[in-house]
Amino acid sequence: MDAAYAVHYRDFTAVLPCCNERCALHELIFDPAAGYARYSLAAQNPIEYCLTPAQLDAVGKALGSEVRQIWRHI
C-alpha cells in the first residue's frame, strides 16, 4: 500500500511472496472474504448473524458506495 500511495494509486500491483509473481491487488481472491477499506461499520452482538442482500443494498445506498459483509474473528 505504501508503494501504491507513492504513485498516487496509479499502480496497484505487487510481487506476491507465495509465488514471486506480479499481481494487481484488486485481482486477488481472498477466501474467506477480506478487503481493503477506508472505514468500517461494526455491529456488536447482532440479533441476526448475516445481513440479507436487501439490507446490504440499503446500507450501500445510504453510504453511496457498494458494501460487502466481511467477518472479523477476535
N, C-alpha and C positions, 0 to 999 in steps of 0.2 A: 504494500500500500504506500510505503514511503516513496518508492520509485515512481509509482503512478502519480502521486501528488507532485513530485518534482517536475513532471512534464504536463501538469495541469489536467491529468486524467485522460490524455490522448492515447496512452498506451497501457492497456490492462493486461499485458502478457507477463508471464513469469516462467522461470525454469522450475519444473516440479522436482522435488528431491527424490521422489519414489522411482522415477524412470529417466530423469535428466532430459525430459522433453519440454519444449516451449509450448505453452498453452495460454489462451486468453482466460482470465479469471471468470468471466461471465459464461464460459463454456463448461466449467467444472460441474459435475453432478455429485451432490452430497447425499449420502444415504446413511443414517436418516437425514432429513432436511436440515439445512443450515443456510445462513445467508449473511450478507453484509447490510448494515442499516445505519441510518443517521440517528435513529431513535427507536425506542421500543415501548410497547404497551404491555403491561403485565396485569394478570388477574390472580389474586391470592385466594385459594380455596374456592374455585368456581363451582357452581352447582352442577353444571354440565362440563364434561372434560373437553369436548371438541365443539368449535363453532361450526355452524352449518354454512354451506356455501352462500346462502342468502345473508347470513349475519356477517360473513367476511366481506361480501359485496357492499353491504350497508356501511361498514366501518371504512372501507376503501373509498366509497363515495363521499363520506363525511370528511375524510382526510385529503381527498383529491389525489389519491395515489393507490395503485394496486397493493394489496396486502396479502400476506400468507401467514399461516399459523406454524410456528416452529416451537417445539417443546424444549424447555430448558431443564436439565437434570441437576438437582442440587445435592 
